[in-house]
Amino acid sequence: MTRENRTLATSKHAAAIEQAFPSYMVAVSIRQGGRPRFEVVTRYDDNPWCLISPRAEEIWQELEGISMSDLSMLASEGLDGTAVRRRLIGAALRRYRERMGYRLEDAASVLECDRSKVSRIETGQRGIRPKELRELLAEYGVGENEQRILSAITDQRTARQGWWQDYADIIPAAHLGLMTMETLASEIMVYDTLQIPDLLQTPAYARAAAESDPGMPDPGALDRFAEMSIARQQAIIHEQCTAITAVIGEGALRQRVGDAGVMRDQARWLAEISSTCPWLTLRVLPFGATADPNRSGHMAILRFAAAPSLGVVHLRGLNGGMCLIGQAAITGHLRIFTQLQHAALPPHQSAQLIREMAR
């Protein structure tokens, strides 16, 4: 493929990503050697992050075989829960390999396969069998606890068995991947200025929010959306007791979703659960706080205690948003979340403000 044709092809891919995510601009460049670099930039920020890095020649080799539709999905593989897990596992395997100083050929010799298969596994374009995963993790010297969480993420039963099974027909595909990963996370950090975070919505609020969503697949399933909210909270908050830190913008607490009764009951429930669940920390970011450094209005961060190097960042978008799994993205968004926590009211003042709204 000539340089001109490569520029044309990658520009089309960039346009596909922009179309999928209107909140972002995409720049693409062809560097010496013909390898592309895609940079995704929020329209509200001048700091880009790299979506696809020209880190190695095999990335371009794999990119040449990806269709525009597939590439536009790389940023939002929440559309397929399996794809999110593939990317997470692949990125972890690449880090372990590079930490050991292994080449792709070295990893391929462990699995007795060709290097292209290892490359596709590391870039999340194909899955890995449990036996292959165990062999690579053992070769890379990964600890037992970390091996267990990685094996659980890889296990296909994770996607098929869970609280969401009864609601698979109404859960937007863009959120299914994130919900499956929630069940494995040891810590969830969520920030929202536009609405009450999904995980903390009352059934009535969830129903009203779904009713106003133009992308809702089935308007006749509103009551089941309310039931789904209860099932999700029961699994994540009450049964697993996952550590949750939520920073909610004051505007989200005051923005009308449903009628006044829905908002009042939502505030009462938040006040109650924040006082009865010690593993849930709730903070309100008041109107007078410093400007939101995230500037996107929403983010969710999942962490895994047994595997501290793993993490998922979800940013909401019109088509489901994007899931980021890179170390730089996770570190950067953790830093932003810490800034938001410091700018927000302390938990006791947040609870007091929420109780006032519930009157």
C-alpha positions in Angstrom: 0.0 0.0 0.0 1.5 3.4 -1.0 1.9 6.2 1.5 -0.9 8.2 -0.3 -3.3 5.2 -0.1 -2.4 4.6 3.6 -3.1 8.3 4.4 -6.5 8.0 2.6 -7.4 4.8 4.4 -6.4 6.0 7.8 -8.2 9.3 7.3 -11.4 7.3 6.5 -10.9 5.4 9.7 -10.5 8.6 11.7 -13.7 10.0 10.1 -15.5 6.8 11.2 -14.3 7.3 14.8 -15.4 10.9 14.8 -18.8 9.9 13.5 -19.2 7.3 16.2 -18.1 9.8 18.9 -19.2 13.4 18.2 -17.6 14.6 21.4 -14.1 13.8 20.0 -11.9 14.9 17.2 -9.5 12.5 15.6 -6.2 13.3 14.0 -4.1 10.8 12.1 -0.6 10.9 10.8 1.7 8.6 8.9 5.2 8.5 10.4 8.4 7.4 8.7 8.1 3.8 7.9 4.4 4.1 7.1 3.0 3.5 10.5 -0.1 5.4 11.5 -0.8 7.3 14.7 -4.3 8.0 15.7 -4.9 10.7 18.4 -8.3 11.3 19.9 -8.8 14.7 21.3 -11.8 15.9 23.4 -13.4 18.9 21.9 -13.2 20.5 25.3 -9.5 19.9 26.0 -6.2 20.4 24.2 -4.6 17.3 25.7 -4.8 14.3 23.4 -4.4 10.7 24.2 -3.3 8.1 21.8 -5.9 5.6 20.7 -3.7 3.5 18.6 0.0 3.9 19.0 2.7 3.2 16.4 4.6 1.5 19.2 5.5 -1.5 17.0 5.4 -2.4 13.4 2.9 -5.3 14.1 0.3 -2.7 15.1 0.2 -1.4 11.5 0.3 -4.9 10.1 -2.8 -5.7 12.1 -4.4 -2.3 11.3 -4.2 -3.0 7.6 -6.7 -5.9 8.0 -9.2 -4.0 10.1 -12.3 -2.6 8.4 -13.5 0.9 9.1 -16.5 -0.3 11.1 -14.2 -2.5 13.3 -11.7 0.3 13.8 -14.4 2.7 14.8 -15.4 0.2 17.5 -11.9 0.0 19.0 -12.8 3.0 21.2 -16.1 1.7 22.3 -15.8 -2.0 22.7 -18.3 -1.8 25.5 -20.6 -2.7 22.6 -19.3 -6.2 23.1 -18.4 -7.3 26.6 -16.1 -9.9 25.3 -14.1 -7.3 23.3 -13.5 -5.2 26.5 -12.1 -8.3 28.3 -10.0 -9.2 25.3 -8.4 -5.8 25.2 -7.8 -5.8 29.0 -6.2 -9.2 28.9 -4.2 -8.4 25.8 -2.8 -5.2 27.2 -1.8 -7.0 30.4 0.0 -9.8 28.5 1.9 -7.2 26.5 3.0 -5.4 29.6 4.1 -8.7 31.2 6.0 -9.7 28.1 7.8 -6.4 27.7 8.6 -6.4 31.5 10.4 -9.7 30.9 12.2 -8.4 27.9 10.5 -11.0 25.6 9.9 -10.5 21.9 6.7 -11.6 20.2 8.6 -14.6 18.9 9.5 -15.7 22.5 5.9 -15.6 23.6 4.9 -17.5 20.4 7.4 -20.3 21.2 5.7 -20.7 24.6 2.4 -21.3 22.9 3.9 -23.1 19.9 2.3 -20.7 17.5 3.3 -17.9 15.1 4.0 -14.4 16.3 0.9 -13.0 14.5 -1.3 -14.9 16.8 0.3 -13.4 19.9 0.1 -10.0 18.3 -3.6 -10.4 17.7 -4.1 -11.6 21.3 -2.2 -8.6 22.7 -4.1 -6.1 20.5 -7.4 -7.6 21.6 -8.4 -8.8 18.1 -8.8 -12.4 19.3 -9.2 -14.2 22.5 -6.9 -16.6 24.3 -7.7 -20.0 25.6 -7.5 -20.6 29.4 -4.7 -23.1 29.0 -2.7 -20.6 26.8 -3.3 -17.9 29.3 -2.0 -20.0 32.2 1.1 -20.9 30.2 2.0 -17.3 29.4 1.3 -16.1 32.9 3.5 -18.8 34.4 6.2 -18.0 31.9 6.0 -14.3 32.8 6.1 -15.0 36.5 2.7 -13.5 37.3 1.6 -14.1 40.9 -1.3 -16.5 41.8 -3.8 -13.8 42.9 -3.3 -11.8 39.7 -3.6 -15.0 37.7 -6.9 -15.8 39.3 -8.5 -12.4 38.4 -7.1 -12.6 34.8 -8.5 -16.1 34.4 -11.9 -14.9 35.7 -11.9 -12.0 33.2 -11.1 -14.4 30.4 -13.7 -17.0 31.4 -16.6 -16.8 28.9 -19.0 -17.8 31.7 -18.4 -14.4 33.2 -20.4 -12.9 30.3 -23.1 -15.5 30.3 -23.7 -15.9 34.1 -24.7 -12.9 36.1 -27.5 -10.7 37.4 -27.9 -9.3 33.9 -29.0 -12.5 32.3 -32.7 -11.8 32.8 -32.2 -8.3 31.3 -29.9 -9.0 28.3 -32.6 -8.1 25.9 -33.0 -4.5 27.2 -29.5 -3.7 28.4 -27.9 -1.4 25.8 -25.1 -3.4 24.2 -22.8 -0.4 24.8 -23.1 -1.0 28.6 -23.1 -4.8 28.8 -19.3 -5.0 28.8 -19.0 -2.5 31.6 -21.6 -4.3 33.7 -19.9 -7.6 33.4 -16.6 -6.1 34.5 -18.3 -4.5 37.5 -18.9 -7.9 39.0 -15.2 -8.6 39.0 -14.0 -5.2 40.2 -12.9 -4.6 43.8 -13.3 -0.8 43.5 -15.6 1.4 41.4 -15.1 5.2 41.1 -17.8 7.1 39.3 -18.3 10.8 38.5 -21.3 12.4 36.9 -22.5 16.0 36.5 -25.4 15.2 34.2 -27.5 12.6 36.1 -27.4 10.3 39.1 -24.9 7.6 38.3 -26.6 4.5 36.9 -25.5 2.3 39.8 -27.1 4.6 42.3 -30.4 5.3 40.7 -33.7 4.4 42.3 -36.1 2.2 40.1 -38.4 5.2 39.4 -35.4 7.4 38.5 -34.0 4.7 36.2 -37.4 4.3 34.5 -37.7 8.1 34.0 -34.2 8.3 32.6 -34.8 5.4 30.2 -38.0 7.0 29.1 -36.3 10.2 28.1 -33.4 8.4 26.3 -34.0 8.6 22.5 -31.7 5.6 22.0 -33.7 3.3 24.2 -34.3 0.1 22.2 -37.7 -0.8 23.6 -40.0 1.9 25.0 -42.3 -0.9 26.3 -39.7 -2.2 28.7 -39.6 0.8 31.1 -40.7 -1.3 34.1 -38.0 -3.8 33.4 -35.4 -1.0 33.4 -36.6 -0.3 36.9 -36.3 -3.9 37.9 -32.8 -4.1 36.4 -31.7 -1.2 38.6 -32.7 -3.1 41.7 -30.9 -6.3 40.5 -27.7 -4.4 39.7 -27.6 -2.7 43.1 -28.4 -5.9 44.9 -25.5 -7.6 43.2 -22.8 -4.9 43.3 -23.6 -2.9 46.4 -25.4 -5.3 48.8 -24.0 -8.8 47.9 -20.5 -8.1 46.8 -20.1 -5.0 48.9 -17.8 -3.5 46.3 -16.0 -0.4 47.4 -17.7 2.5 45.6 -16.7 6.2 45.6 -19.1 8.5 43.8 -18.7 12.2 43.1 -22.0 13.7 41.9 -22.4 17.2 40.5 -24.9 19.3 42.3 -26.5 19.9 39.0 -27.2 16.2 38.6 -29.1 16.3 41.9 -31.2 19.2 40.9 -31.8 18.4 37.2 -35.4 17.1 37.0 -35.7 13.5 35.9 -39.3 12.4 36.2 -41.5 14.4 38.6 -40.7 16.1 41.9 -41.6 12.9 43.8 -39.0 10.9 41.8 -36.3 13.4 42.6 -37.3 13.6 46.3 -37.3 9.8 46.6 -33.9 9.6 44.8 -32.4 12.1 47.2 -33.8 10.2 50.2 -32.4 6.9 48.9 -28.9 8.4 48.4 -29.0 9.8 51.9 -30.0 6.5 53.4 -27.5 4.3 51.5 -24.6 6.6 52.1 -25.3 6.3 55.9 -25.9 2.5 56.0 -23.2 1.2 53.6 -19.7 2.0 54.9 -18.2 0.7 51.7 -20.0 3.5 49.8 -18.5 7.0 49.8 -20.7 9.8 48.4 -19.5 13.3 47.7 -21.3 16.2 46.0 -19.4 18.6 43.8 -21.2 22.0 44.5 -21.9 24.6 41.9 -19.2 26.9 43.4 -16.4 24.3 43.0 -13.5 24.6 40.7 -14.0 23.8 37.0 -14.3 20.1 36.2 -10.9 19.0 35.0 -12.5 16.0 33.2 -14.8 18.3 31.1 -16.8 15.3 29.8 -19.4 15.2 32.5 -19.0 11.5 33.3 -16.4 8.8 33.9 -16.3 5.4 35.7 -13.1 3.7 36.8 -12.9 0.0 37.7 -10.0 -1.4 39.7 -9.0 -4.9 40.6 -7.2 -5.4 44.0 -5.7 -8.7 43.0 -4.3 -7.2 39.9 -3.3 -3.6 40.6 -1.9 -3.1 37.1 -5.4 -3.6 35.6 -8.1 -1.1 35.2 -10.9 0.1 33.0 -12.0 3.7 32.4 -15.4 4.3 30.8 -16.3 7.6 29.2 -19.9 8.1 28.2 -20.7 9.0 24.6 -23.7 9.1 22.3 -23.0 5.6 21.0 -22.1 4.1 24.3 -18.8 5.9 24.9 -15.4 4.4 25.1 -13.5 2.0 27.3 -9.9 2.9 27.9 -7.5 0.3 29.3 -4.1 1.8 28.8 -1.9 2.6 31.9 -1.5 6.2 30.9 -5.3 6.7 30.5 -6.0 5.0 33.9 -3.3 7.0 35.7 -4.5 10.2 34.1 -8.2 9.7 35.0 -7.3 8.6 38.6 -5.5 11.9 38.9 -8.6 13.7 37.7 -10.9 11.8 40.0 -8.6 12.7 43.0 -8.9 16.3 42.0 -12.7 16.0 41.8 -12.8 14.4 45.3 -10.8 17.3 46.8 -13.0 19.9 45.1 -16.2 18.1 46.3 -17.8 18.5 49.7 -16.8 16.1 52.4 -19.1 13.1 52.9 -20.9 14.5 55.9 -21.6 17.8 54.2 -22.6 16.0 51.1 -25.1 13.9 53.0 -26.5 17.0 54.7 -27.0 18.7 51.3 -28.7 15.6 49.9 -31.0 15.4 53.0 -32.1 19.0 52.5 -33.0 18.2 48.9 -35.1 15.2 50.1 -37.4 17.4 52.2 
